[in-house]
């Protein structure tokens, strides 16, 4: 269905948009009939539910975050496309390959824009490092949701800085729908004077919506009165101090068995009078996937049967609602915030006030500029009021401490919420299968964590919380011994097990002609410039064209070519050597390649023939296809890109066999072409050669005529050209595979009789 991309298109799937692209709108003002407000409310809800909602300034990355980035990326003096790809791959390793590619392209687009504006290199590096930090936290969730047919939603409201706008622009290029909303656009235009980043939707009312008065809140339907504080600001600290020593965290545990202790009621935990004995536990990393996910599944099943109050939080903590935020509106000092905080019963309220004051005091002492992050205290106060009241409501909480279970990636602000909840007596359990999430806790300023920390040996990608049990397979003693031996042998030893890597990054070697037969049989791991880092193998490969016949000796020439035909060689001796893509396939390709975007729905096409391949191979095909069509290895018009995609949707079975069997540390597969006529390479031929080069294949073209052939679509700067002797037209290649085996050419009678 062809549509016009107005702002309502953000609620359509990508395959319903034409072109199939993500969108970035800025809403300045509203309108009289309420349509704009209705749109923004709907988009805001989607952003809060599964994307990113920024209603306050985005904090600048702290020194710890910047130091971690520098440690991961190393020193660099200039921001180039290659450094961006390398840094995104290392820094955002939790993303899929395709998500990393989209993010790297988006970051590089912003860098190119800033370079074009004449931004100084020092400033550019500062913007770039800040952008990468923010893409990890707080934007990691949105990036992990990219690539589906429904882009994640990102919304920013209010005044905006240039660096915050750069972040929104990058997210929109990477694969998110973005909306910026304000009643004026002065701060926006200061960073984007001509409005190139987004499309403008201008209303007719430009005054900010006035805050409701107390009388209006009292009379509005469904809006309860603001809770009256139980203490004023002057006495908030004194009242809160009365709760000192009433919460005992972890020290009562015997042996630290969190899994059993969390199910115990207050009586079994001991304690006297109003004392609350609770648990604060952090678990980072994972063991075997089945074991880890079953552990989480059965924990939830036991909690459901326990009769306790408990909550499970995944993805992100919903921001405070308008009602929740209004309670703390206008409060300036920590004492004023604490005085307005109520959390159910009197004891929980006093504990919550004490916890909030302690945290804010620590923050103020740690801030070098004497202040605290803008917007953070009111947000924390609203969160604490929400979850404290919900967890400790009713009489059950006094007998059975409530449980707050958080699973998955977490932001720095949310770590503060967990700390506050454990300070009021709730059991707080945090689980992340990625050990790197521990750094979010440890680099956060403030009071000691006071948590029991468990680190499991491995890492797993984030997945939704398990909804069902996974059938387990028992491990034998021999299996465990084999796994331990595998860990010792293949961890930083320079040895690699078969198919240890599922991703490849080619690096084309500049070689002499004489080096080609020497490197030809050498496995990838023994070639110069081989690297294996962060799950990616950098495969050194050969891409060369050899012109002429050495000394005019044709027999020696054919023998040397025959010596290069191995079992992992696709040998081509006549042009064109691959079938031309049909008109139907090319027409179909138009639906999946629009505005330099490859739709993930291409896998739903009837012309997509790779469902039988392993998931890793299919992901590799998507990644390299997108990279090839976007890059400069092939010189293609937009129409020719459709044809190229059609070709890549119909790769030859022999090519697929070589791709599927390619172990990136082992023998490098080959595409060996003999171009002995005056024919130019067709588009299909060049697409195959370029695609295989990008996977890591060795590609060599022997051209005894010295004519142009592969240069029709591939510039000569992308491969090495060797002039080895006399140009000789009119040669006819013999049966090179038989020649390699030392067999004589078949006579016409032998061919007829099959001998």
Buried (B, 14 or more C-beta within 10 A) or exposed (E): EEEEBEBEBBBBEBBEBBBBBBBBBBBBBBBEEEEBBEBBEBBBBBBBEBBBBBBBBBBBBBEBBBEBBEEBBEEBEEBEEEBBBBBBBBBBBBBBBBBBBBBBBBBBBBBEBBEEEEBEEEEBBBBBBBBBBBBBBBBBBBBBBBBEBBBBBBBBBBEBBBBBBBBBBBBBBBBBBBBBBBBEBEBBBEBBEEEEBBEEBEBEEEEEEEEBEEEEBEEEEEBEEBBEBBBEBEEBBEBBEEBEEBBBBBEBBEEEEBEEBBBBBBEEBEEEEEBBBBBBBBBBBBEBBBEBBBBBBEBBEBBEEBEBBBBBBBBBBBBBEEBBBBBBEEBEEBBBBBBBBBBBBEBBBBBBBBBBBBBBBBBEEEEEEEEBBEBBBBBBBBBBBBBBBBBBBEEBBBEBBBBBBBBBBBBBBBBBBBBBBBBBBBBBBBBBBBBBBBBBBEBBBBBEBEBBBEEBEEBBEBEEBBEEEBEEEEEEEEEEEEEEEEEEEEEEEEEBEEBBBBBBBBBBBEBEBEBBEEBBEBEBBEBEEBEBEEEBBBBBBBBBBBBBBBEEEBEEBBBBBBBBBBEBBBBBBEBBBBEBBEEEBBEBBBBBBBEEBBBBBBEEBEBBEBEEBEEBBBBBBBBBBBBBBBEEBBEBEEEBBBBBBBBBBBBEEEBBEBBBEBBBBBBBBBBBBBBBBEBBBBBBBBBBBBBBBBBBBBBBBBBBBBBBBBBEBBEEEBBBBBEBBEBBEEBEBBBBEBBBEEEEEBEEEEEEEEE
